Amino acid sequence: MPPLNYKATPILMLVLMSIATPIAFNSWSALINNFVVERARFTGVEIGILQSIREIPGFLAFTIIFLLLVIKEQSFAVFSLALMGLGVSITGFFPSTYGLYFTTILMSTGFHYFETIKNSLSLQWLSIEEAPQVLGKLIAVGSITSLILYSFIWFFLKIFEIDYLVLFLITGIICMMISIILFFGFPTFPSKITQNKRIILRKKYWLYYLLIFLSGARRQIFVVFAAFLMVEKFEYTAAQVTLLFLINYLFNWLFAEKIGKMINKFGEKKSLTFEYVGLIIIFISYGLVTNAYIAATLYVIDHMFFALAIAINTYFQKIADPKDIASSAGVSFTINHIAAIFVPVILGFIWIYSNSLVFYIGAVFALLSLISTQLMPNNLNQFEKLKVYE
């Protein structure tokens, strides 16, 4: 199939990638808990192991730089997307403990490697001026895709009682089909700068590394414990939790691109300061809340704040040597996932004694992020690239 000429732009490719990812990954996330319990008779032990296995490829994301020695970054992104789709599509055929461990590691390897490279390609293909708005638009594209996906899943499960196997198979195949279109329908877009093909850890990027680590720690509290609070404390049903997810993605669809424009207008420092002040208030409120509707409102606002996290990436784009972007994408993904290894386990024990304390710790992480952000230059665009911290 020949390239699509003028239509085959890097931005269009990023848009299609942003559609394919939630179709596969979000369907897996929405169905996997019910599937493993109903079909594989999982207990808390097996589910804990499965979730730990799922995070391993994220922690090993730095190894991508070695693979880029033998395969082009764009081609590897498409391959990783197809691998994620494959892992999802065959999940329903392996309703056993080790079968699910295998399909999960397959899916997760594709997902984490793809997300790492997509972040790298985005910063390479987009100019500093357009990056915040385009990245916000990509979040909005993923959100509307997720809205449609969750609606279809609910519809097919409730109305037609479609088997999990069929849903896994369909969504995984759609993801693989999009990856085929990306491979044959798009030319290889040249990188403006030849990327370093080795692991890069630079002293001048220390603030970026710190913000990425703290972001990973906070995200684990949100993903693991905020949703759990809805179920355990406020007794939300599965249908109510699904509705909450739908509202989250609706807000992301409506506001993500506007958030990108806000970052462009006010800059990374002010945008991140606004985010972290808001998160401190939200985490403290989680610890104090006693009303189910207020808790749900906090959950939606909390999720919306995550769109502001693109300011960390655009900040790095402005201070980084362009040759370091591909290598740093893998390193930053690994740093982000360090927290995924120990934060849920440690805070899980704390949760037994006080769920409020878990969220107060989240507020401390947000406070540390706020303090760190104040070390950014006030007018980053006025600084010469590579001279910011030298």
C-alpha positions as a Python dict, from the first residue, in 0.01 Angstrom:
ca = {
    (1, 'M'): (0, 0, 0),
    (2, 'P'): (157, 335, -101),
    (3, 'P'): (188, 623, 144),
    (4, 'L'): (-114, 850, 175),
    (5, 'N'): (84, 1150, 44),
    (6, 'Y'): (-22, 1484, 190),
    (7, 'K'): (-267, 1327, 436),
    (8, 'A'): (0, 1110, 596),
    (9, 'T'): (130, 1361, 849),
    (10, 'P'): (301, 1294, 1181),
    (11, 'I'): (7, 1453, 1367),
    (12, 'L'): (-242, 1224, 1191),
    (13, 'M'): (-27, 927, 1289),
    (14, 'L'): (-26, 1040, 1652),
    (15, 'V'): (-406, 1080, 1638),
    (16, 'L'): (-453, 723, 1509),
    (17, 'M'): (-217, 597, 1779),
    (18, 'S'): (-424, 784, 2039),
    (19, 'I'): (-735, 606, 1910),
    (20, 'A'): (-581, 258, 1900),
    (21, 'T'): (-437, 262, 2253),
    (22, 'P'): (-760, 305, 2454),
    (23, 'I'): (-948, 60, 2232),
    (24, 'A'): (-714, -218, 2339),
    (25, 'F'): (-582, -115, 2679),
    (26, 'N'): (-902, 32, 2826),
    (27, 'S'): (-1108, -267, 2718),
    (28, 'W'): (-854, -492, 2891),
    (29, 'S'): (-865, -273, 3204),
    (30, 'A'): (-1245, -266, 3211),
    (31, 'L'): (-1290, -643, 3170),
    (32, 'I'): (-989, -806, 3331),
    (33, 'N'): (-1099, -803, 3697),
    (34, 'N'): (-1434, -967, 3628),
    (35, 'F'): (-1276, -1209, 3383),
    (36, 'V'): (-1003, -1336, 3615),
    (37, 'V'): (-1246, -1384, 3903),
    (38, 'E'): (-1526, -1549, 3704),
    (39, 'R'): (-1319, -1762, 3466),
    (40, 'A'): (-987, -1822, 3641),
    (41, 'R'): (-1110, -1809, 4003),
    (42, 'F'): (-843, -1558, 4101),
    (43, 'T'): (-800, -1460, 4465),
    (44, 'G'): (-629, -1147, 4592),
    (45, 'V'): (-292, -1324, 4569),
    (46, 'E'): (-315, -1396, 4195),
    (47, 'I'): (-458, -1052, 4118),
    (48, 'G'): (-173, -888, 4311),
    (49, 'I'): (84, -1090, 4117),
    (50, 'L'): (-89, -1007, 3788),
    (51, 'Q'): (-81, -633, 3860),
    (52, 'S'): (284, -652, 3964),
    (53, 'I'): (369, -838, 3643),
    (54, 'R'): (185, -570, 3448),
    (55, 'E'): (421, -301, 3581),
    (56, 'I'): (748, -484, 3504),
    (57, 'P'): (774, -367, 3138),
    (58, 'G'): (722, -7, 3250),
    (59, 'F'): (1011, -38, 3493),
    (60, 'L'): (1227, -187, 3215),
    (61, 'A'): (1138, 83, 2962),
    (62, 'F'): (1499, 207, 2957),
    (63, 'T'): (1592, -107, 2759),
    (64, 'I'): (1418, 44, 2457),
    (65, 'I'): (1733, 235, 2374),
    (66, 'F'): (1914, -93, 2299),
    (67, 'L'): (1636, -208, 2066),
    (68, 'L'): (1657, 120, 1877),
    (69, 'L'): (2007, 17, 1771),
    (70, 'V'): (1849, -236, 1534),
    (71, 'I'): (1502, -94, 1456),
    (72, 'K'): (1375, 253, 1370),
    (73, 'E'): (1182, 430, 1641),
    (74, 'Q'): (865, 475, 1433),
    (75, 'S'): (864, 110, 1321),
    (76, 'F'): (915, -9, 1678),
    (77, 'A'): (621, 205, 1795),
    (78, 'V'): (393, 38, 1540),
    (79, 'F'): (524, -308, 1631),
    (80, 'S'): (467, -240, 2002),
    (81, 'L'): (112, -123, 1929),
    (82, 'A'): (45, -447, 1740),
    (83, 'L'): (195, -649, 2028),
    (84, 'M'): (-41, -481, 2273),
    (85, 'G'): (-335, -563, 2046),
    (86, 'L'): (-221, -924, 2018),
    (87, 'G'): (-193, -960, 2396),
    (88, 'V'): (-546, -825, 2443),
    (89, 'S'): (-698, -1029, 2160),
    (90, 'I'): (-582, -1367, 2297),
    (91, 'T'): (-658, -1293, 2665),
    (92, 'G'): (-996, -1466, 2650),
    (93, 'F'): (-841, -1789, 2520),
    (94, 'F'): (-624, -1837, 2831),
    (95, 'P'): (-856, -1842, 3138),
    (96, 'S'): (-591, -1987, 3367),
    (97, 'T'): (-343, -1842, 3612),
    (98, 'Y'): (-28, -1883, 3403),
    (99, 'G'): (-214, -1817, 3078),
    (100, 'L'): (-328, -1480, 3211),
    (101, 'Y'): (19, -1400, 3340),
    (102, 'F'): (152, -1469, 2989),
    (103, 'T'): (-108, -1259, 2803),
    (104, 'T'): (-69, -977, 3056),
    (105, 'I'): (307, -954, 3011),
    (106, 'L'): (254, -960, 2633),
    (107, 'M'): (-4, -682, 2644),
    (108, 'S'): (190, -476, 2898),
    (109, 'T'): (519, -500, 2709),
    (110, 'G'): (349, -366, 2398),
    (111, 'F'): (167, -94, 2591),
    (112, 'H'): (463, 39, 2790),
    (113, 'Y'): (710, 29, 2503),
    (114, 'F'): (456, 194, 2274),
    (115, 'E'): (372, 471, 2520),
    (116, 'T'): (741, 540, 2578),
    (117, 'I'): (819, 572, 2208),
    (118, 'K'): (502, 769, 2136),
    (119, 'N'): (609, 1028, 2396),
    (120, 'S'): (952, 1044, 2235),
    (121, 'L'): (818, 1080, 1880),
    (122, 'S'): (569, 1346, 1992),
    (123, 'L'): (845, 1566, 2131),
    (124, 'Q'): (1059, 1508, 1821),
    (125, 'W'): (783, 1573, 1565),
    (126, 'L'): (609, 1866, 1733),
    (127, 'S'): (755, 2212, 1761),
    (128, 'I'): (792, 2370, 2105),
    (129, 'E'): (514, 2616, 2017),
    (130, 'E'): (256, 2357, 1907),
    (131, 'A'): (340, 2073, 2148),
    (132, 'P'): (118, 2170, 2447),
    (133, 'Q'): (-196, 2222, 2237),
    (134, 'V'): (-143, 1914, 2018),
    (135, 'L'): (-66, 1693, 2320),
    (136, 'G'): (-385, 1822, 2482),
    (137, 'K'): (-577, 1741, 2165),
    (138, 'L'): (-436, 1387, 2166),
    (139, 'I'): (-561, 1340, 2523),
    (140, 'A'): (-903, 1459, 2407),
    (141, 'V'): (-897, 1211, 2117),
    (142, 'G'): (-813, 928, 2357),
    (143, 'S'): (-1090, 1041, 2590),
    (144, 'I'): (-1367, 1044, 2329),
    (145, 'T'): (-1246, 704, 2208),
    (146, 'S'): (-1268, 575, 2564),
    (147, 'L'): (-1617, 721, 2604),
    (148, 'I'): (-1738, 537, 2296),
    (149, 'L'): (-1555, 219, 2397),
    (150, 'Y'): (-1699, 204, 2750),
    (151, 'S'): (-2047, 271, 2611),
    (152, 'F'): (-2014, -17, 2365),
    (153, 'I'): (-1875, -252, 2630),
    (154, 'W'): (-2163, -172, 2866),
    (155, 'F'): (-2414, -211, 2583),
    (156, 'F'): (-2283, -548, 2460),
    (157, 'L'): (-2245, -688, 2812),
    (158, 'K'): (-2586, -573, 2936),
    (159, 'I'): (-2804, -608, 2626),
    (160, 'F'): (-2645, -891, 2429),
    (161, 'E'): (-2449, -1059, 2710),
    (162, 'I'): (-2150, -1095, 2479),
    (163, 'D'): (-1876, -1320, 2616),
    (164, 'Y'): (-1555, -1164, 2746),
    (165, 'L'): (-1357, -1365, 2491),
    (166, 'V'): (-1537, -1195, 2202),
    (167, 'L'): (-1483, -846, 2342),
    (168, 'F'): (-1112, -907, 2405),
    (169, 'L'): (-1078, -1051, 2055),
    (170, 'I'): (-1259, -767, 1876),
    (171, 'T'): (-1082, -479, 2053),
    (172, 'G'): (-741, -643, 2021),
    (173, 'I'): (-790, -705, 1649),
    (174, 'I'): (-902, -345, 1591),
    (175, 'C'): (-579, -227, 1758),
    (176, 'M'): (-374, -459, 1537),
    (177, 'M'): (-558, -340, 1224),
    (178, 'I'): (-477, 23, 1307),
    (179, 'S'): (-111, -73, 1354),
    (180, 'I'): (-114, -232, 1005),
    (181, 'I'): (-258, 91, 861),
    (182, 'L'): (15, 290, 1037),
    (183, 'F'): (285, 60, 900),
    (184, 'F'): (176, 46, 537),
    (185, 'G'): (-14, 373, 505),
    (186, 'F'): (248, 612, 641),
    (187, 'P'): (601, 688, 528),
    (188, 'T'): (887, 689, 777),
    (189, 'F'): (903, 1045, 903),
    (190, 'P'): (1264, 1157, 938),
    (191, 'S'): (1386, 1269, 1277),
    (192, 'K'): (1511, 1627, 1273),
    (193, 'I'): (1797, 1530, 1502),
    (194, 'T'): (1985, 1199, 1515),
    (195, 'Q'): (1907, 1044, 1852),
    (196, 'N'): (2163, 916, 2102),
    (197, 'K'): (2156, 537, 2107),
    (198, 'R'): (2267, 493, 2467),
    (199, 'I'): (2121, 545, 2812),
    (200, 'I'): (2137, 912, 2902),
    (201, 'L'): (2131, 1041, 3260),
    (202, 'R'): (2231, 1405, 3280),
    (203, 'K'): (2274, 1617, 3591),
    (204, 'K'): (2101, 1913, 3424),
    (205, 'Y'): (1780, 1707, 3388),
    (206, 'W'): (1757, 1630, 3761),
    (207, 'L'): (1446, 1844, 3816),
    (208, 'Y'): (1265, 1668, 3531),
    (209, 'Y'): (1355, 1328, 3679),
    (210, 'L'): (1230, 1438, 4022),
    (211, 'L'): (897, 1566, 3886),
    (212, 'I'): (849, 1242, 3689),
    (213, 'F'): (913, 1030, 3999),
    (214, 'L'): (674, 1231, 4216),
    (215, 'S'): (414, 1217, 3939),
    (216, 'G'): (439, 837, 3932),
    (217, 'A'): (394, 817, 4309),
    (218, 'R'): (87, 1041, 4306),
    (219, 'R'): (-66, 856, 4014),
    (220, 'Q'): (-43, 525, 4197),
    (221, 'I'): (-239, 672, 4488),
    (222, 'F'): (-507, 793, 4248),
    (223, 'V'): (-527, 478, 4036),
    (224, 'V'): (-509, 227, 4323),
    (225, 'F'): (-663, 396, 4625),
    (226, 'A'): (-899, 670, 4504),
    (227, 'A'): (-1109, 421, 4307),
    (228, 'F'): (-1090, 172, 4594),
    (229, 'L'): (-1221, 442, 4831),
    (230, 'M'): (-1535, 472, 4617),
    (231, 'V'): (-1605, 101, 4650),
    (232, 'E'): (-1498, 28, 5008),
    (233, 'K'): (-1608, 343, 5191),
    (234, 'F'): (-1900, 460, 4976),
    (235, 'E'): (-2011, 120, 4841),
    (236, 'Y'): (-2023, 221, 4475),
    (237, 'T'): (-2146, -57, 4245),
    (238, 'A'): (-1958, -167, 3931),
    (239, 'A'): (-2212, 23, 3720),
    (240, 'Q'): (-2157, 341, 3924),
    (241, 'V'): (-1779, 312, 3896),
    (242, 'T'): (-1813, 266, 3518),
    (243, 'L'): (-2032, 578, 3505),
    (244, 'L'): (-1762, 763, 3698),
    (245, 'F'): (-1506, 657, 3436),
    (246, 'L'): (-1737, 782, 3161),
    (247, 'I'): (-1769, 1121, 3331),
    (248, 'N'): (-1390, 1137, 3370),
    (249, 'Y'): (-1330, 1085, 2999),
    (250, 'L'): (-1610, 1325, 2908),
    (251, 'F'): (-1437, 1601, 3106),
    (252, 'N'): (-1102, 1512, 2949),
    (253, 'W'): (-1257, 1531, 2604),
    (254, 'L'): (-1405, 1873, 2679),
    (255, 'F'): (-1110, 2032, 2855),
    (256, 'A'): (-782, 1858, 2757),
    (257, 'E'): (-717, 2073, 2451),
    (258, 'K'): (-804, 2388, 2649),
    (259, 'I'): (-551, 2278, 2911),
    (260, 'G'): (-289, 2255, 2635),
    (261, 'K'): (-372, 2612, 2532),
    (262, 'M'): (-343, 2721, 2895),
    (263, 'I'): (7, 2573, 2919),
    (264, 'N'): (101, 2761, 2602),
    (265, 'K'): (-35, 3086, 2745),
    (266, 'F'): (89, 3074, 3104),
    (267, 'G'): (393, 2847, 3072),
    (268, 'E'): (492, 2525, 3244),
    (269, 'K'): (581, 2670, 3584),
    (270, 'K'): (249, 2846, 3644),
    (271, 'S'): (48, 2557, 3500),
    (272, 'L'): (218, 2297, 3719),
    (273, 'T'): (190, 2526, 4022),
    (274, 'F'): (-186, 2544, 3963),
    (275, 'E'): (-203, 2165, 3927),
    (276, 'Y'): (-12, 2087, 4246),
    (277, 'V'): (-199, 2341, 4461),
    (278, 'G'): (-521, 2183, 4335),
    (279, 'L'): (-396, 1830, 4406),
    (280, 'I'): (-294, 1919, 4761),
    (281, 'I'): (-650, 2038, 4826),
    (282, 'I'): (-799, 1730, 4658),
    (283, 'F'): (-586, 1477, 4848),
    (284, 'I'): (-660, 1643, 5183),
    (285, 'S'): (-1028, 1644, 5088),
    (286, 'Y'): (-1012, 1270, 5009),
    (287, 'G'): (-894, 1215, 5365),
    (288, 'L'): (-1182, 1417, 5512),
    (289, 'V'): (-1474, 1343, 5280),
    (290, 'T'): (-1780, 1164, 5418),
    (291, 'N'): (-2028, 1225, 5135),
    (292, 'A'): (-2037, 987, 4835),
    (293, 'Y'): (-2129, 1261, 4585),
    (294, 'I'): (-1853, 1493, 4704),
    (295, 'A'): (-1607, 1201, 4679),
    (296, 'A'): (-1717, 1138, 4320),
    (297, 'T'): (-1671, 1506, 4239),
    (298, 'L'): (-1319, 1497, 4382),
    (299, 'Y'): (-1245, 1188, 4173),
    (300, 'V'): (-1350, 1360, 3850),
    (301, 'I'): (-1155, 1679, 3926),
    (302, 'D'): (-852, 1470, 4029),
    (303, 'H'): (-860, 1287, 3695),
    (304, 'M'): (-893, 1613, 3503),
    (305, 'F'): (-581, 1753, 3668),
    (306, 'F'): (-377, 1472, 3514),
    (307, 'A'): (-403, 1643, 3175),
    (308, 'L'): (-182, 1920, 3315),
    (309, 'A'): (97, 1663, 3350),
    (310, 'I'): (184, 1718, 2983),
    (311, 'A'): (354, 2038, 3107),
    (312, 'I'): (631, 1817, 3252),
    (313, 'N'): (701, 1679, 2903),
    (314, 'T'): (687, 2017, 2731),
    (315, 'Y'): (919, 2155, 3002),
    (316, 'F'): (1167, 1879, 2920),
    (317, 'Q'): (1131, 1950, 2548),
    (318, 'K'): (1243, 2307, 2612),
    (319, 'I'): (1549, 2226, 2823),
    (320, 'A'): (1667, 1904, 2658),
    (321, 'D'): (1932, 1847, 2398),
    (322, 'P'): (1717, 1724, 2103),
    (323, 'K'): (1952, 1425, 2066),
    (324, 'D'): (1856, 1304, 2417),
    (325, 'I'): (1479, 1281, 2372),
    (326, 'A'): (1451, 914, 2266),
    (327, 'S'): (1686, 788, 2535),
    (328, 'S'): (1535, 1010, 2803),
    (329, 'A'): (1184, 885, 2720),
    (330, 'G'): (1282, 533, 2825),
    (331, 'V'): (1468, 651, 3133),
    (332, 'S'): (1180, 873, 3246),
    (333, 'F'): (928, 590, 3202),
    (334, 'T'): (1146, 372, 3423),
    (335, 'I'): (1175, 646, 3688),
    (336, 'N'): (798, 697, 3677),
    (337, 'H'): (742, 326, 3738),
    (338, 'I'): (983, 297, 4032),
    (339, 'A'): (697, 428, 4245),
    (340, 'A'): (462, 164, 4100),
    (341, 'I'): (673, -106, 4262),
    (342, 'F'): (674, 9, 4624),
    (343, 'V'): (407, 279, 4673),
    (344, 'P'): (96, 53, 4643),
    (345, 'V'): (248, -213, 4870),
    (346, 'I'): (359, 24, 5147),
    (347, 'L'): (42, 234, 5136),
    (348, 'G'): (-168, -82, 5123),
    (349, 'F'): (-50, -168, 5474),
    (350, 'I'): (-113, 190, 5588),
    (351, 'W'): (-463, 172, 5438),
    (352, 'I'): (-555, -104, 5682),
    (353, 'Y'): (-503, 135, 5972),
    (354, 'S'): (-612, 464, 5813),
    (355, 'N'): (-731, 531, 5457),
    (356, 'S'): (-718, 905, 5531),
    (357, 'L'): (-345, 885, 5604),
    (358, 'V'): (-284, 739, 5255),
    (359, 'F'): (-432, 1052, 5096),
    (360, 'Y'): (-246, 1284, 5333),
    (361, 'I'): (73, 1117, 5209),
    (362, 'G'): (-50, 1192, 4856),
    (363, 'A'): (-83, 1557, 4960),
    (364, 'V'): (281, 1547, 5077),
    (365, 'F'): (388, 1415, 4733),
    (366, 'A'): (192, 1700, 4571),
    (367, 'L'): (355, 1951, 4808),
    (368, 'L'): (701, 1822, 4717),
    (369, 'S'): (608, 1860, 4348),
    (370, 'L'): (490, 2217, 4414),
    (371, 'I'): (816, 2306, 4588),
    (372, 'S'): (1023, 2146, 4311),
    (373, 'T'): (830, 2333, 4041),
    (374, 'Q'): (931, 2666, 4193),
    (375, 'L'): (1289, 2588, 4087),
    (376, 'M'): (1189, 2623, 3720),
    (377, 'P'): (1282, 2948, 3543),
    (378, 'N'): (994, 3200, 3541),
    (379, 'N'): (1012, 3256, 3166),
    (380, 'L'): (1143, 2933, 3023),
    (381, 'N'): (1104, 3044, 2662),
    (382, 'Q'): (1352, 3325, 2720),
    (383, 'F'): (1628, 3085, 2820),
    (384, 'E'): (1861, 2932, 2567),
    (385, 'K'): (1806, 2560, 2527),
    (386, 'L'): (2073, 2355, 2703),
    (387, 'K'): (2178, 2660, 2906),
    (388, 'V'): (1906, 2645, 3170),
    (389, 'Y'): (2097, 2447, 3430),
    (390, 'E'): (2449, 2459, 3295),
}
